[in-house]
Amino acid sequence: MILALLVLLGVIALVQWRAATRESLAEAAAPPSGQMVDVDGVQVHARVLGSGPDLVMIHGASGNLRDFTFDLAQRLSPHYRVTLLDRPGLGWTARLPAYAGAWRKTAEPPREQAALLQRAADQLGVKNPIVLGHSYGGAVALAWGLTRPEETAALVLLAAVSKPWPGGLGWLYKLTGSTLGSALVIPMITAFAPKRAVESSIEAIFAPQSAPAGYEAHIGTGLTLRRTSTRANAQQVTSLRPHIVEMSQDYHRLKMPVELVHGSADTIVPLQIHSEPLLKDIPQARLTRLPGIGHMPHHANPQSVIDAIDRAARDAGLRPRP
C-alpha cells in the first residue's frame, strides 16, 4: 500500500510538473498584447486600438481577445475606438476571487463578468459604447446592456448565447465542470492534450468553414489549456443556463439598437434556439442570417459583421470616423 501510494504521488507530481511546464511555454508564446487594468485587485487584460466612437468587443468560450485581433479589430480601428477585453479566467484576465479554486462548482455569472469589464472600460475612458459579444460573450454583452441601459449605445451579438437551450452540453463539459474532474482531469488535459486534439477542436468550432491559416498560432490555444483557464471555461459554461433563464426575463427592457448576426449552419449555438426567438423579446432587434455559415461569422463573413456594427452606430446616433 505504501508503494502504491508513492507511485500515485509520483504520477500526480509528474502531471502537475508537466502541466506547469506547458503553461510556461504557452504564456511565453502568447504574452499580453495590451495593458493590465487593476479593478480592485483583479487584473483585467485590455487592448485599445484606433479612434472614434467606442466599441467594446467580448470574446466567447475557450477564447481570448486575440480572436478579434486576428483580423476584425484592425478592420474596425480606423473608424472606431476598439476596446478588447479578456473575460475572467481567460486570456490574461484573472478570475474573480469568489470563484477561484479547483474545488468550486460555480463560476462568474454574466452579470458579474459584465460588471468587472465595465469597471475596466471605465478606467480606459470608454463612454456610451457599442458592445459586441460573440457566443458566450454575447451573454455578457446582454448583461452589460441590462445593467447599464442608459450608458450602452447599442448591442451587436454574433452567434450569441441568449436563450435557454434544451439538452446537455456533452460529456467533456460534464467531466471538466465537475468538482472531481476540475481537480484531477483538467491537470491531465493541460499536461498531455495532443496538438491534433486542439486542431480538431478548432475545426469543430469553425465548421462547416475552415479556420484561416495561422489562426491557431495567433490565438494562443495554449492559454486556454492552462489549468486555471480550462477550469474557468468549464465552470462558466456548465453554470450558464440558469443565468440565461433569469436574464431572459429582462430582455424586454433593452431599448437600444440591437444587431444579431448568426449563421444558419451554426450547430454550437443554433440560430433557431437563440437569435430567432430573441427577436420576440427585443422587437427593435435586426437579425442578419448568414446562409451556410457556422459559429464564427466574424471570420467567415467579416463584412456582414462590420455592416451590422455600422448600422448599430447609425441607429444610435454615433458617427464613425470616415
Helices and strands as residue ranges (DSSP letters): H 2-29, E 35-39, E 42-49, E 54-58, H 66-69, H 72-76, E 81-85, G 97-99, H 110-123, E 130-134, H 136-147, G 149-151, E 154-158, H 171-176, H 179-180, I 181-185, H 186-192, H 195-206, H 215-219, H 221-224, H 227-238, H 240-248, G 251-253, E 258-263, H 275-281, E 286-290, H 297-300, H 302-315
